[in-house]
Amino acid sequence: MLFCPNCANLLVIGDETGRNKWACQTCPYEFPIHKQHTSRTRYTVKDAEALQDAFNDLDHMPTAQVDCEKCGHGVANYMQLQIRSADEPMTTFYRCAKCGHVRRED
């Protein structure tokens, strides 16, 4: 995604002249495309220690009525993180209020 340096609007790809170019729809700015433009961003899932640190502030975390797989207690603190692509649902992490066992639900 590129933005116009003159008016800061989004540039779109145009080919009116037979050559591909980035063009602004509100001002006459054009930038010819000479090569393929790509970029990648790699995201990683938080490791277990960082997740445990996030659960340390239990006073401000919501609770849910969820049975613990380990001890059977029915109350757990939870938080949701977007660890996959935006079109996938959020991942919910539950921490048992009694034994501290953490499980995730995708």
Secondary structure as UniProt FT lines:
FT   TURN            5..7
FT   STRAND          10..14
FT   TURN            16..17
FT   STRAND          21..24
FT   STRAND          30..32
FT   HELIX           48..54
FT   TURN            55..56
FT   HELIX           58..60
FT   STRAND          63..65
FT   TURN            69..71
FT   STRAND          75..81
FT   TURN            86..87
FT   STRAND          91..96
FT   TURN            97..99
FT   STRAND          102..105
//
